[in-house]
């Protein structure tokens, strides 16, 4: 089953611009990942933090965009909707950021985390998305 764009926007609580920023950053991430895994051809002595940097930049851009949306909605008088959207976006971005941060630490060898600890923000995020999907339908 393929989800439509409207279903993704409602279930994830993301705008089309945020989805576009994430797809663009994932494209750059996969290119850097391919170079990193191909015997360090391009990234000779670089760390995993360089490979994950497009994803962290996308998180920063999406956070900035969400702040702008919150301010605009608040100025238009939609205070309750603005707070709910900002809270959802904050939780979503925070959980995704924590997952990427833990994964970078695990791959770099800076922390001895178990994979269950690394993936725990993703599990929590999936539960929140499931609850949100049930509330919408």
HELIX and SHEET records of a PDB file:
HELIX    1   1 UNK A    5  UNK A   12  1                                   8    
HELIX    2   2 UNK A   16  UNK A   37  1                                  22    
HELIX    3   3 UNK A   48  UNK A   75  1                                  28    
HELIX    4   4 UNK A   79  UNK A  108  1                                  30    
HELIX    5   5 UNK A  115  UNK A  136  1                                  22    
END                                                                             
